[in-house]
């Protein structure tokens, strides 16, 4: 994953999206559905109907970027369409991309004592 600068907002498009769309179609959806500027430098994340495909668009200032991730097994955890626009942190995005529950990440081990 490309490092995400701190302070950058990550917007999730709730519900499902037609994954045949490229940057122009997804940017139009950002404008019309999310009511945001796709050229703002923020990340906008979309999930397909089956839940195993994710697309992220980002305008870096000098060009448009489109990132795609498909899980071999499992599905990306996604908020329902009733939740409206959802903002997550870059750390939560890293969990999401790895297929981990970004809403309630669990530490796998905690030391019981020092030494």
PyMOL commands that place a pseudoatom at each C-alpha (Angstrom):
pseudoatom trace, name=CA, resn=UNK, resi=1, chain=A, elem=C, hetatm=0, pos=[0.000, 0.000, 0.000]
pseudoatom trace, name=CA, resn=UNK, resi=2, chain=A, elem=C, hetatm=0, pos=[1.187, 3.485, -0.793]
pseudoatom trace, name=CA, resn=UNK, resi=3, chain=A, elem=C, hetatm=0, pos=[1.747, 5.475, 2.419]
pseudoatom trace, name=CA, resn=UNK, resi=4, chain=A, elem=C, hetatm=0, pos=[-1.090, 7.888, 3.158]
pseudoatom trace, name=CA, resn=UNK, resi=5, chain=A, elem=C, hetatm=0, pos=[-0.095, 11.263, 4.599]
pseudoatom trace, name=CA, resn=UNK, resi=6, chain=A, elem=C, hetatm=0, pos=[-1.558, 12.051, 8.014]
pseudoatom trace, name=CA, resn=UNK, resi=7, chain=A, elem=C, hetatm=0, pos=[-4.502, 14.389, 7.911]
pseudoatom trace, name=CA, resn=UNK, resi=8, chain=A, elem=C, hetatm=0, pos=[-5.817, 12.990, 4.629]
pseudoatom trace, name=CA, resn=UNK, resi=9, chain=A, elem=C, hetatm=0, pos=[-9.496, 12.077, 4.759]
pseudoatom trace, name=CA, resn=UNK, resi=10, chain=A, elem=C, hetatm=0, pos=[-10.748, 8.710, 3.560]
pseudoatom trace, name=CA, resn=UNK, resi=11, chain=A, elem=C, hetatm=0, pos=[-14.377, 8.607, 2.391]
pseudoatom trace, name=CA, resn=UNK, resi=12, chain=A, elem=C, hetatm=0, pos=[-16.322, 5.357, 1.941]
pseudoatom trace, name=CA, resn=UNK, resi=13, chain=A, elem=C, hetatm=0, pos=[-19.124, 5.290, -0.601]
pseudoatom trace, name=CA, resn=UNK, resi=14, chain=A, elem=C, hetatm=0, pos=[-21.722, 3.221, 1.268]
pseudoatom trace, name=CA, resn=UNK, resi=15, chain=A, elem=C, hetatm=0, pos=[-23.732, 0.593, -0.549]
pseudoatom trace, name=CA, resn=UNK, resi=16, chain=A, elem=C, hetatm=0, pos=[-22.327, -1.047, -3.665]
pseudoatom trace, name=CA, resn=UNK, resi=17, chain=A, elem=C, hetatm=0, pos=[-20.853, 0.462, -6.801]
pseudoatom trace, name=CA, resn=UNK, resi=18, chain=A, elem=C, hetatm=0, pos=[-20.670, -0.700, -10.410]
pseudoatom trace, name=CA, resn=UNK, resi=19, chain=A, elem=C, hetatm=0, pos=[-17.057, -1.867, -10.608]
pseudoatom trace, name=CA, resn=UNK, resi=20, chain=A, elem=C, hetatm=0, pos=[-16.959, -1.420, -14.400]
pseudoatom trace, name=CA, resn=UNK, resi=21, chain=A, elem=C, hetatm=0, pos=[-16.482, 2.310, -13.770]
pseudoatom trace, name=CA, resn=UNK, resi=22, chain=A, elem=C, hetatm=0, pos=[-13.045, 3.866, -14.095]
pseudoatom trace, name=CA, resn=UNK, resi=23, chain=A, elem=C, hetatm=0, pos=[-11.779, 7.132, -12.657]
pseudoatom trace, name=CA, resn=UNK, resi=24, chain=A, elem=C, hetatm=0, pos=[-14.179, 9.410, -14.620]
pseudoatom trace, name=CA, resn=UNK, resi=25, chain=A, elem=C, hetatm=0, pos=[-17.294, 7.429, -13.591]
pseudoatom trace, name=CA, resn=UNK, resi=26, chain=A, elem=C, hetatm=0, pos=[-16.228, 7.132, -9.973]
pseudoatom trace, name=CA, resn=UNK, resi=27, chain=A, elem=C, hetatm=0, pos=[-15.282, 10.822, -9.834]
pseudoatom trace, name=CA, resn=UNK, resi=28, chain=A, elem=C, hetatm=0, pos=[-18.757, 11.682, -11.092]
pseudoatom trace, name=CA, resn=UNK, resi=29, chain=A, elem=C, hetatm=0, pos=[-20.238, 9.510, -8.331]
pseudoatom trace, name=CA, resn=UNK, resi=30, chain=A, elem=C, hetatm=0, pos=[-18.101, 11.365, -5.764]
pseudoatom trace, name=CA, resn=UNK, resi=31, chain=A, elem=C, hetatm=0, pos=[-19.545, 14.657, -7.002]
pseudoatom trace, name=CA, resn=UNK, resi=32, chain=A, elem=C, hetatm=0, pos=[-23.180, 13.578, -7.270]
pseudoatom trace, name=CA, resn=UNK, resi=33, chain=A, elem=C, hetatm=0, pos=[-23.633, 11.064, -4.449]
pseudoatom trace, name=CA, resn=UNK, resi=34, chain=A, elem=C, hetatm=0, pos=[-21.018, 12.034, -1.851]
pseudoatom trace, name=CA, resn=UNK, resi=35, chain=A, elem=C, hetatm=0, pos=[-21.256, 15.769, -2.637]
pseudoatom trace, name=CA, resn=UNK, resi=36, chain=A, elem=C, hetatm=0, pos=[-17.445, 16.056, -2.501]
pseudoatom trace, name=CA, resn=UNK, resi=37, chain=A, elem=C, hetatm=0, pos=[-14.739, 17.274, -4.867]
pseudoatom trace, name=CA, resn=UNK, resi=38, chain=A, elem=C, hetatm=0, pos=[-12.864, 14.288, -6.371]
pseudoatom trace, name=CA, resn=UNK, resi=39, chain=A, elem=C, hetatm=0, pos=[-9.876, 16.550, -7.089]
pseudoatom trace, name=CA, resn=UNK, resi=40, chain=A, elem=C, hetatm=0, pos=[-9.536, 17.550, -3.406]
pseudoatom trace, name=CA, resn=UNK, resi=41, chain=A, elem=C, hetatm=0, pos=[-6.675, 15.140, -2.716]
pseudoatom trace, name=CA, resn=UNK, resi=42, chain=A, elem=C, hetatm=0, pos=[-8.760, 12.940, -0.411]
pseudoatom trace, name=CA, resn=UNK, resi=43, chain=A, elem=C, hetatm=0, pos=[-9.225, 9.196, -0.933]
pseudoatom trace, name=CA, resn=UNK, resi=44, chain=A, elem=C, hetatm=0, pos=[-12.600, 7.848, -2.047]
pseudoatom trace, name=CA, resn=UNK, resi=45, chain=A, elem=C, hetatm=0, pos=[-13.246, 4.125, -1.601]
pseudoatom trace, name=CA, resn=UNK, resi=46, chain=A, elem=C, hetatm=0, pos=[-15.881, 2.018, -3.412]
pseudoatom trace, name=CA, resn=UNK, resi=47, chain=A, elem=C, hetatm=0, pos=[-16.934, -1.629, -3.012]
pseudoatom trace, name=CA, resn=UNK, resi=48, chain=A, elem=C, hetatm=0, pos=[-18.551, -3.906, -5.580]
pseudoatom trace, name=CA, resn=UNK, resi=49, chain=A, elem=C, hetatm=0, pos=[-21.795, -5.844, -5.183]
pseudoatom trace, name=CA, resn=UNK, resi=50, chain=A, elem=C, hetatm=0, pos=[-20.096, -9.172, -4.341]
pseudoatom trace, name=CA, resn=UNK, resi=51, chain=A, elem=C, hetatm=0, pos=[-17.941, -7.474, -1.709]
pseudoatom trace, name=CA, resn=UNK, resi=52, chain=A, elem=C, hetatm=0, pos=[-14.598, -8.910, -2.801]
pseudoatom trace, name=CA, resn=UNK, resi=53, chain=A, elem=C, hetatm=0, pos=[-13.495, -5.964, -4.976]
pseudoatom trace, name=CA, resn=UNK, resi=54, chain=A, elem=C, hetatm=0, pos=[-12.448, -2.522, -3.773]
pseudoatom trace, name=CA, resn=UNK, resi=55, chain=A, elem=C, hetatm=0, pos=[-11.527, 0.589, -5.791]
pseudoatom trace, name=CA, resn=UNK, resi=56, chain=A, elem=C, hetatm=0, pos=[-9.844, 3.704, -4.418]
pseudoatom trace, name=CA, resn=UNK, resi=57, chain=A, elem=C, hetatm=0, pos=[-9.564, 6.944, -6.362]
pseudoatom trace, name=CA, resn=UNK, resi=58, chain=A, elem=C, hetatm=0, pos=[-7.219, 9.775, -5.496]
pseudoatom trace, name=CA, resn=UNK, resi=59, chain=A, elem=C, hetatm=0, pos=[-6.172, 12.911, -7.315]
pseudoatom trace, name=CA, resn=UNK, resi=60, chain=A, elem=C, hetatm=0, pos=[-2.554, 13.628, -6.411]
pseudoatom trace, name=CA, resn=UNK, resi=61, chain=A, elem=C, hetatm=0, pos=[-2.479, 17.164, -7.766]
pseudoatom trace, name=CA, resn=UNK, resi=62, chain=A, elem=C, hetatm=0, pos=[-0.694, 16.244, -10.967]
pseudoatom trace, name=CA, resn=UNK, resi=63, chain=A, elem=C, hetatm=0, pos=[-2.852, 13.308, -12.035]
pseudoatom trace, name=CA, resn=UNK, resi=64, chain=A, elem=C, hetatm=0, pos=[-5.589, 10.837, -11.180]
pseudoatom trace, name=CA, resn=UNK, resi=65, chain=A, elem=C, hetatm=0, pos=[-4.882, 7.494, -9.505]
pseudoatom trace, name=CA, resn=UNK, resi=66, chain=A, elem=C, hetatm=0, pos=[-7.101, 4.418, -9.402]
pseudoatom trace, name=CA, resn=UNK, resi=67, chain=A, elem=C, hetatm=0, pos=[-6.169, 1.553, -7.063]
pseudoatom trace, name=CA, resn=UNK, resi=68, chain=A, elem=C, hetatm=0, pos=[-7.910, -1.824, -7.150]
pseudoatom trace, name=CA, resn=UNK, resi=69, chain=A, elem=C, hetatm=0, pos=[-7.808, -4.684, -4.613]
pseudoatom trace, name=CA, resn=UNK, resi=70, chain=A, elem=C, hetatm=0, pos=[-9.580, -8.040, -4.914]
pseudoatom trace, name=CA, resn=UNK, resi=71, chain=A, elem=C, hetatm=0, pos=[-9.689, -10.545, -2.068]
pseudoatom trace, name=CA, resn=UNK, resi=72, chain=A, elem=C, hetatm=0, pos=[-9.120, -14.176, -3.012]
pseudoatom trace, name=CA, resn=UNK, resi=73, chain=A, elem=C, hetatm=0, pos=[-11.303, -15.299, -0.083]
pseudoatom trace, name=CA, resn=UNK, resi=74, chain=A, elem=C, hetatm=0, pos=[-13.729, -13.395, 2.089]
pseudoatom trace, name=CA, resn=UNK, resi=75, chain=A, elem=C, hetatm=0, pos=[-15.345, -9.986, 1.713]
pseudoatom trace, name=CA, resn=UNK, resi=76, chain=A, elem=C, hetatm=0, pos=[-14.515, -6.425, 2.641]
pseudoatom trace, name=CA, resn=UNK, resi=77, chain=A, elem=C, hetatm=0, pos=[-16.504, -5.275, 5.693]
pseudoatom trace, name=CA, resn=UNK, resi=78, chain=A, elem=C, hetatm=0, pos=[-18.655, -2.353, 4.633]
pseudoatom trace, name=CA, resn=UNK, resi=79, chain=A, elem=C, hetatm=0, pos=[-21.171, 0.003, 6.255]
pseudoatom trace, name=CA, resn=UNK, resi=80, chain=A, elem=C, hetatm=0, pos=[-24.788, -0.280, 5.121]
pseudoatom trace, name=CA, resn=UNK, resi=81, chain=A, elem=C, hetatm=0, pos=[-26.245, 2.148, 2.594]
pseudoatom trace, name=CA, resn=UNK, resi=82, chain=A, elem=C, hetatm=0, pos=[-28.368, 3.667, 5.377]
pseudoatom trace, name=CA, resn=UNK, resi=83, chain=A, elem=C, hetatm=0, pos=[-25.195, 4.970, 7.066]
pseudoatom trace, name=CA, resn=UNK, resi=84, chain=A, elem=C, hetatm=0, pos=[-24.730, 7.625, 4.366]
pseudoatom trace, name=CA, resn=UNK, resi=85, chain=A, elem=C, hetatm=0, pos=[-21.228, 8.970, 3.888]
pseudoatom trace, name=CA, resn=UNK, resi=86, chain=A, elem=C, hetatm=0, pos=[-18.644, 7.406, 6.196]
pseudoatom trace, name=CA, resn=UNK, resi=87, chain=A, elem=C, hetatm=0, pos=[-15.202, 8.817, 6.965]
pseudoatom trace, name=CA, resn=UNK, resi=88, chain=A, elem=C, hetatm=0, pos=[-12.457, 6.526, 8.265]
pseudoatom trace, name=CA, resn=UNK, resi=89, chain=A, elem=C, hetatm=0, pos=[-8.826, 7.089, 9.258]
pseudoatom trace, name=CA, resn=UNK, resi=90, chain=A, elem=C, hetatm=0, pos=[-5.870, 6.038, 7.111]
pseudoatom trace, name=CA, resn=UNK, resi=91, chain=A, elem=C, hetatm=0, pos=[-5.123, 3.325, 9.718]
pseudoatom trace, name=CA, resn=UNK, resi=92, chain=A, elem=C, hetatm=0, pos=[-8.662, 1.957, 9.379]
pseudoatom trace, name=CA, resn=UNK, resi=93, chain=A, elem=C, hetatm=0, pos=[-8.210, 1.962, 5.592]
pseudoatom trace, name=CA, resn=UNK, resi=94, chain=A, elem=C, hetatm=0, pos=[-5.102, -0.202, 6.002]
pseudoatom trace, name=CA, resn=UNK, resi=95, chain=A, elem=C, hetatm=0, pos=[-7.162, -2.715, 8.020]
pseudoatom trace, name=CA, resn=UNK, resi=96, chain=A, elem=C, hetatm=0, pos=[-9.969, -2.598, 5.468]
pseudoatom trace, name=CA, resn=UNK, resi=97, chain=A, elem=C, hetatm=0, pos=[-7.624, -3.282, 2.550]
pseudoatom trace, name=CA, resn=UNK, resi=98, chain=A, elem=C, hetatm=0, pos=[-6.187, -6.306, 4.369]
pseudoatom trace, name=CA, resn=UNK, resi=99, chain=A, elem=C, hetatm=0, pos=[-9.683, -7.716, 4.941]
pseudoatom trace, name=CA, resn=UNK, resi=100, chain=A, elem=C, hetatm=0, pos=[-9.578, -7.061, 8.709]
pseudoatom trace, name=CA, resn=UNK, resi=101, chain=A, elem=C, hetatm=0, pos=[-12.607, -5.718, 10.609]
pseudoatom trace, name=CA, resn=UNK, resi=102, chain=A, elem=C, hetatm=0, pos=[-11.639, -2.023, 10.629]
pseudoatom trace, name=CA, resn=UNK, resi=103, chain=A, elem=C, hetatm=0, pos=[-14.463, -1.165, 13.065]
pseudoatom trace, name=CA, resn=UNK, resi=104, chain=A, elem=C, hetatm=0, pos=[-13.109, -3.331, 15.932]
pseudoatom trace, name=CA, resn=UNK, resi=105, chain=A, elem=C, hetatm=0, pos=[-9.476, -4.332, 15.357]
pseudoatom trace, name=CA, resn=UNK, resi=106, chain=A, elem=C, hetatm=0, pos=[-8.136, -6.687, 18.003]
pseudoatom trace, name=CA, resn=UNK, resi=107, chain=A, elem=C, hetatm=0, pos=[-4.586, -7.018, 19.260]
pseudoatom trace, name=CA, resn=UNK, resi=108, chain=A, elem=C, hetatm=0, pos=[-3.521, -10.627, 18.982]
pseudoatom trace, name=CA, resn=UNK, resi=109, chain=A, elem=C, hetatm=0, pos=[-1.141, -10.563, 21.955]
pseudoatom trace, name=CA, resn=UNK, resi=110, chain=A, elem=C, hetatm=0, pos=[-0.578, -8.353, 24.973]
pseudoatom trace, name=CA, resn=UNK, resi=111, chain=A, elem=C, hetatm=0, pos=[2.416, -8.738, 27.328]
pseudoatom trace, name=CA, resn=UNK, resi=112, chain=A, elem=C, hetatm=0, pos=[1.412, -9.619, 30.879]
pseudoatom trace, name=CA, resn=UNK, resi=113, chain=A, elem=C, hetatm=0, pos=[4.571, -8.315, 32.570]
pseudoatom trace, name=CA, resn=UNK, resi=114, chain=A, elem=C, hetatm=0, pos=[7.796, -6.566, 31.713]
pseudoatom trace, name=CA, resn=UNK, resi=115, chain=A, elem=C, hetatm=0, pos=[10.816, -8.815, 31.680]
for i in range(1, 115): cmd.bond("trace and resi %d" % i, "trace and resi %d" % (i + 1))
show_as sticks, trace
zoom trace
